[in-house]
Amino acid sequence: MDYIGNCLFDAAENLGAWWHGLSERTQTVACVVLMVTLIAIAGLIEGTAPSGMYY
C-alpha cells in the first residue's frame, strides 16, 4: 500500500508542478473547458441538454 501511496503522491506533485508552470490565461481556459465539459456530462446523465435550468 505504501508503494501506491508514494506513486500517487509523486503523480500529484508532478501535476502540481506542471499546472503552476502554465500561464494564468492557460489555467483559466483549462478550467472553463473542464467546467463546460462537466456540465455537459451532467446534462447527459440527467437526460437533458445543459440548459442552465436545474432544480
N, C-alpha and C positions, 0 to 999 in steps of 0.2 A: 504493500500500500504506500510505503514511503516513496518508492520509485515513481509511482503515478503522481503523487502529490508534488514531487520535485519537478516532474515533467510539466505539469500544469502551471506551477509557479514560474518556471523558465519561459513557458509559452506566453504567460500573461506579461512578464517583464519585457519580452521581445515585442509583443503587440503594443504595449505602452510606449516603448521607445520609438517604434515606428510611427505611432499616432502623434506623438509630440514632435516628431520630425516634420510632420506635414504643416503646411501653412494654415493660418486661421480660416482663410476662404475655402480651402480644400476640405477642412474639417466640417465647416458649415454645410457645404454641398453634400458631403457624405451623410451627415445627419439628416438633412432634408430628404435625400433619396431613401434612406433607411426608414424614416417615418412614413413616407408615402407608400413604400412597399408594405410595411406592417399594416397600415390602414387598408390597403387593397386586399391583403391576405385575410384580415378580419372581416372585410366585406364578403369575401368568398366563403368564409366559414359560416357567416351569418346567413348567407344565401341571397344577399342583395349587393348591388354595386355600392362602393363607398360614396355616399351622398351627403354625409355630414349630419344626417338625421338619425341619431342613435338615441334610444330611450331605454 
